[in-house]
Amino acid sequence: MTAHANPKNLIPGATGDWEVVIGLEIHAQVASNAKLFSGAAVGFGAPENSQVSLVDAAMPGMLPVINEECVRQAIRTGLGLKAKINYRSVFDRKNYFYPDLPQGYQISQYKSPIVGEGEVTVDLSPTESFTVGIERLHLEQDAGKSIHDQSPTLSYIDLNRSGTALMEIVSKPDMRSADEAKAYVTKLRTILRYLGTCDGDMEKGNLRADVNVSVRKPGDAFGTRCEIKNVNSIRFIGQAVDYEARRQIGIIEDGGTIAQETRLFDAGKGETRSMRSKEEAHDYRYFPDPDLLPLEFDQAYVDDLAKHLPELPDAKKARLIAQYGLTPYDASILVLEKESADYFEAVARGRDGKQAANWVINELFGRLNKEGHDVTASPVTPAQIGGIIDLIQAGTISGKLAKDLFEIVFTEGGDPAAIVEARGMKQVTDTGAIEKVIDEVIAANPDKVEQAKAKPTMLGWFVGQVMKASGGKANPGAVNEILKTKLGIE
């Protein structure tokens, strides 16, 4: 909990400032080839009810068998969250009745989760970060899916997701704005992707958030919270927080009280609406699952998993800054996706790190964003970008020609050096040829020559004209030097 409310996070109301308090429960689908307690596949987009074992369909006499890979992935995630790993945990039955829950209960973990308290460091900007505490991470199975839009009179059930392994990652109520909540989910998703424990694809439902929101006057005790269920995009999480905070402030300022309830976020309207009150909610009657023994492992098992963890985003960011001289801003953009950082390092090896970052972030990412692609769909390889940088360093092409060359490589492919050769894109470094162009520009602009002698900053105008006249091929350094001499500028 923050000791003092950050003024920029406060929401002005009719009776003064309010502070929003946010906690998140993230449901992350475990990256594994099979479900948590059965051997059924978990691929996305398979025909309805084609990935359902007898265990998933709750056929009589079927017993759950733990999938060890899911246990390993949960421990690896706990290590990535700097969390306490519990060597003994228990699976419980969470009892409720719903058509897409064939067993009549969900196997989850209640009092004894596999992972205890941890923390995530979240960057709000290159200079501003904050820490979100992790309360716990537990394993549980997903329910199936009810489909209501295929028939006017019937609902259909697809059990493909039934029994799929989920990690529920519960944060402490440490966030104080929609931006902080969005930044936390972004960072958590990045960590999961680096670890390879969840692909974080929110469009496929592989990462979903239950958002707990309450409001209070700064410094007061926590208010009554409402839980917004199953929000499936980072943008919607931000919108849900903002709407819900203002809704609650409005009710309290009008003399009402907040009812503790579960709500849904309507993305079309940008608002939350009541789903059910907690008073009506089920008593889940948790009890240990009699078909599953407590889950036990030892320190050696955890140490072996820890030994093989990849370099995580915070460590990678610090290394990129130290090794390549990057700014914190550039490093934070590059480590957002592991593929982006890998691409950059392939370009930067043996070259100037800042120049490599500039080309990867500004030119490549900028162009890919325009096309709606990410770095995994880049038509330009690290070797090709490296080749362009090498041509600039060698003085073969100017910065302007390099951008033209990049566009050719992006749309047509090919070896940068060969393209420069074939298309006559080499920079002109022959001072005689450059001098000829400069003389023509000076002769055509006698009035500007006089101005330049009085105001040396006019030199830039001449450089631009010469570069234009040479089709961008003149060496800018040589142009500068010759112009200074010709115009008598120190």
Buried (B, 14 or more C-beta within 10 A) or exposed (E): EEEEBBEEBBBEBEEEBBBBBBBBBBBBBBBBEBBBBBEBBBEBEEEBBEBBBEBBBBEEEBEBEBBEBBBBBBBBBBBBBBBEBBEEBBBBBBBBEEEBBBBEBBBBBBEBBBBBBBBBEBBBEEEEBBEBBBBBBBBBBBBBBEBEEEEEEEEBBBBBBBBBBBBBBBBBBBBBBBBBBBBBBBBBBBBBBBBBBBBBEBEEBBBBBBBBBBBBBBEEEEBBBBBBBEBBBBEBBBBBBBBBBBBBBEBBEEEEEBEBBBBBBBBEEEBBEEBEEEEEBEEBEBEBBEEBEEBEBEEEBBEEBBEEBEBBBBEBBBBBBEEBEBEBBBBBBBBBBBEBBEBBBBBBEEBBBBBBBBBBBEBBBEBBEEEEEEBEEBBBBBEBBBBBBBBBEEEBBBEBBBBBBBEBBBEEEEEBBEBBEEEEBBBBBEBEBBBEBBEEBBEEBEEBBEEBEEEEEBBEBBBEBBBEBBEBBBBBEBBBEBBBEBBEBE
